[in-house]
Amino acid sequence: MTDPDIPRLLAFAVETARSAGAVILAHDAPVPRPPVMKGTRDPVTAADLASERHIVERLRAETPDAAIFAEEETRDEPRDGLTWYVDPLDGTVNFSQAHPFFAVSLALYDGREPLVGVVHAPRLGETFAAGRGLGTTLDGEAVRVSRKDALIDAVLATGFAYRRHELADDNVGHFTDFILDVRGLRRCGSAALDLAYTAAGRLDGYWEPHLNAFDVAAGALLVREAGGVVTDMTGGDDWLHGGTIAAGPEAMHALVVERLGRRPVGEARP
């Protein structure tokens, strides 16, 4: 894409994420509702599907030449150029439990280059947004990553795969490597919001294995545009499609990656 109009695309992405949030809230309930299960721990709800269909309809109309890689139903063939990464409801377990920590995650990339990213938390009423070269905002106000540079001062976040019972690297070992040496360690249930909170300094760092591109595409740009660093868990560049991510302010990110490196990242068991 030549000379993308990033402010216009960002405004469109924000409007789309917020309208998808309204779709989700139309399915929301004050008490838990049993979801359909895609796997042992992997639920899907009517809200996931309705949100994705709403988002895809808007993206097709606004950017017909862009591919869409979404969680539930829409997986265009990979291509060069523009790709939207869509998690229509990140934190479905939370949503199905009537827990408010869930979000819409929406990002536009040109190849591997992020252009815009939005994470909207409809029940919390907050929208995190970033455009390449424009910084990161929370409801229009600029935010930055934290300035902490010692693990004992840090509140970090991580997560665990639905298939953790099948995985050699279930992240439990990494969790125990940190828990006694940090101020706090959170498992909040939404990778998109964990990254958004890291961008806003609410969390001081975040790592997680076994993720998809739609989980991290928007949140990674939020962190980068807020002055933070994003890599895979080994400190490399393969965080979008490589399945692992580590993010935070530069000094804290270095400490997290160094600690993660003491325990090699494993592979799924056969």
MOCORGI-V806821 format. One record per run of one state. SS is the DSSP state (H for helix, E for strand, - for the rest). FROM is the first residue (numbers start at 1). LEN is the number of residues. If there is no record, write none. Layout:
{{SS & FROM & LEN} {SS & FROM & LEN}}
This chain:
{{- & 1 & 5} {H & 6 & 21} {- & 27 & 9} {E & 36 & 2} {- & 38 & 5} {E & 43 & 2} {- & 45 & 1} {H & 46 & 17} {- & 63 & 4} {E & 67 & 4} {- & 71 & 4} {E & 75 & 1} {- & 76 & 6} {E & 82 & 9} {- & 91 & 1} {H & 92 & 5} {- & 97 & 6} {E & 103 & 8} {- & 111 & 2} {E & 113 & 9} {- & 122 & 4} {E & 126 & 6} {- & 132 & 3} {E & 135 & 4} {- & 139 & 2} {E & 141 & 2} {- & 143 & 8} {H & 151 & 3} {- & 154 & 1} {E & 155 & 3} {- & 158 & 6} {H & 164 & 3} {E & 167 & 1} {- & 168 & 4} {H & 172 & 8} {- & 180 & 4} {E & 184 & 3} {- & 187 & 4} {H & 191 & 9} {- & 200 & 5} {E & 205 & 4} {- & 209 & 4} {H & 213 & 13} {- & 226 & 3} {E & 229 & 3} {- & 232 & 13} {E & 245 & 4} {- & 249 & 1} {H & 250 & 11} {- & 261 & 7} {E & 268 & 1} {- & 269 & 2}}
